[in-house]
Amino acid sequence: MKPGMLSVDEALATLLGGAQPVADTEQVATLAASGRVLARPQHSTLNVPSLDNTSMDGYAVHAADCASGEARLPVSQRVVAGSVPQPLARGTAARIFTGAPIPPGADAVVMQELCAQDGDTVTVKHRPEPGEWVRRVGEDIRAGSEILAAGMKLRPQDTGLAASVGLAALPLYRRLKVAVFFTGDELVMPGEPLPPGRIYNSNRYTLNGLLQLFGCEVTDYGIVPDRLDATRAVLREAAAGNDLIVTSGGVSVGEEDHIKPAVEAEGRLSMWKIAVKPGKPLAFGEVNAGGGHKAHFIGLPGNPVSSFATFLIFVRPFILRCQGVDRVEPLSFPLRADFDWQKPDTRREFLRVKLNAGGGLDLFANQSSAVLTSAVWGDGFIDNPARQAIRRGDMVKFLPFSELFK
């Protein structure tokens, strides 16, 4: 790593050290809470199941009455889910269906495949053990227990669990408000003519999509002219109503790169060179909005793969932490490299790779930061340490996009 460069871990630690969850919370219907972050832990006020019930269609019995393995028992009642059964007399059986409450006195359920009913009598061709196919009260959730922890990004199964104990609404952190804009007079929007020397603004679509994926309220200010006054004006407007400002391009120190002086004039800025590839230049700071309010600022490089990768490596965990998420590190998996990488960089590399049918990883041939097709083709990154050569068959650290996108 060159002198003056931050490591990826150092940059992440600084970013996360400056991230605080938004203070505002709101009650949101549980039906609409998936993808949002829980602000306070939730406890159950009831047992689940609330009473002993059967997990199988069959016959509720006293296990001791079926010790012969060929017991003939009169069927005394029929019990369906939602009904209230009568006590089960010794020497009888109750026809019962999945989810139905166990009749008082019964201690086992025999699945219907092991029984033969003839009129009002059933032959039980099995020796059940007490408790067989019986779901006990509180087996899933005990009353008073914590079912969901604060700081969770709720998944559909989490909202289902909340609903199972009767929680109709949940306390959530409000959505993070993020402004985004793009610098560069060379940028043109799709649908417009493409003059010589100009390029279409792919980063606008990539970054908007990523911000929406993470549940942010996005305000897109589009392409900002390469002028200091224009950049400062957009920064002031964006800071007034947002928690975070994300930009793409203009984070170098050339004559046409106005991000640094603009943010310094409106707040404060740290320009970082990070020992990461793709990427390296990253800006982090804050913009004053008056009244004591400040908006965080993160400036990303302009090359499309650099912008995409640095968002996932640095902006993603920052946003999650600001949303109130406790665990922001993505899961990684050791997988086999089915290629050779004999010229590693002096920086930590995030190589675009694809899972193959043999359970290994294939490398995209062109790892340039300008080749966005590598990110479309790939299934994720290899997180490769600086100066680390890779030989076919080596185990490497794989970061799937499926983990980085949540």
C-alpha positions, 0 to 999 in steps of 0.5 A: 500500500502506498504511503498516504493511502487508507486501507479498506478497513480503515476507511470503513471504520471511519465511515461507520464511526460517523454514521448514526441511526436517524432519530425519528421513528414511526409506527408502520403496519406490519403488512408494510414493514418488510425491508424496513428497520426495527427501532425497538425489540418486540416481545410476544404477549402469548404462547405460540401455539396457544394450546396443544395441537396436532401437526398431522391429520389422523386420530388422537388417542391415549397411547396406552390404549394402542399398545397392541399395535392393532387396537380397535377403538370407537371414534368418539368425536371429530376435531377440526382446527378452530374447534373446542374438543371434548375430553377424550374417554379412555378406550376411544379415539378422536378423528383430528385434522392438522392444527386442531387442538388436542382433546384433553386426556389424549397424549398422542396422534397417529397419522391417518396412513397408519389407521383404518376407519370402518364406520364409527370404529378405527383400527390403529396399526401402530404403537404410538409414543406419548407426544407423537405428532403433538405440538405443545403449547409455547413450543414455538414462542413463549409469552414474554419472550423477545421475538424480534431484536432492534436493528433488524432489517425485517424480512417477510418471515420476520413480519410473519412472525410478528403477525403470528403473535398479533402485532398489527404495527411495528416501530420502525426507523423512518426511511433515510433521505438521500440526494444524488447528483452527477458531475461531468459536462460529458454526460448525456441522458439516454434518449438524447443524441450522443455528440462526439466525445460524450457518454451516456450517464449509466451511473445515474441508473446504477446508483438510483437503483442501488439506493432504491434497493436499500429502501432510501427516499431518493431525490435525484438532482440529475447532471450538474454542470462542471461549475463551482457555483452550480455545484455549491447551489445543488449541495445547499439545496440537497443538504436542506432536506436530506440525511446523505448526499451521494455524488459520482464523478468530480472527486479528483483534484483537476481544474474541472473537478469541483466537488472538493472546493464546493463541499469545503465551501459549504461544509467540510471534506476529507479526500481519501485515496483508498488502497482498493481496486476498482476505486481509490478516490473517495470523498467523505464529509458533511454539508451545512444546511442551517439550523444546526442540521448537516447532511453527510456527504460521500463522493464516489469515483466516476468510472462505472465499475468503480462507482458500483463497487465503492457503493457496495463496499463503502456506501452500503454499510454506511446507509445500513448503519444510518438506517439503524441496522446493527450488523452491516458486514455482508456474508462471504463464502470460501470458494474455489478459483477456477482460474489463474491471477498471476499479476495481483495489484498492490491494492486490495482487489474486488474481482468480478467473478461468476459461479460455474456449474462445478461450484467454482468461480470463473473470472471475467476476462477484462477487469477494467473499471470502465467495463460495466458488463463485468458486473452484469455478467458476474455473480459477485466479487472475490475479495482479494488481498493486496499482492495476493496471486491466485492459482487455479484451485485456490480457495478465495473469499467470495462476496455474492451480490445477493449478500451485498444487495441486502 
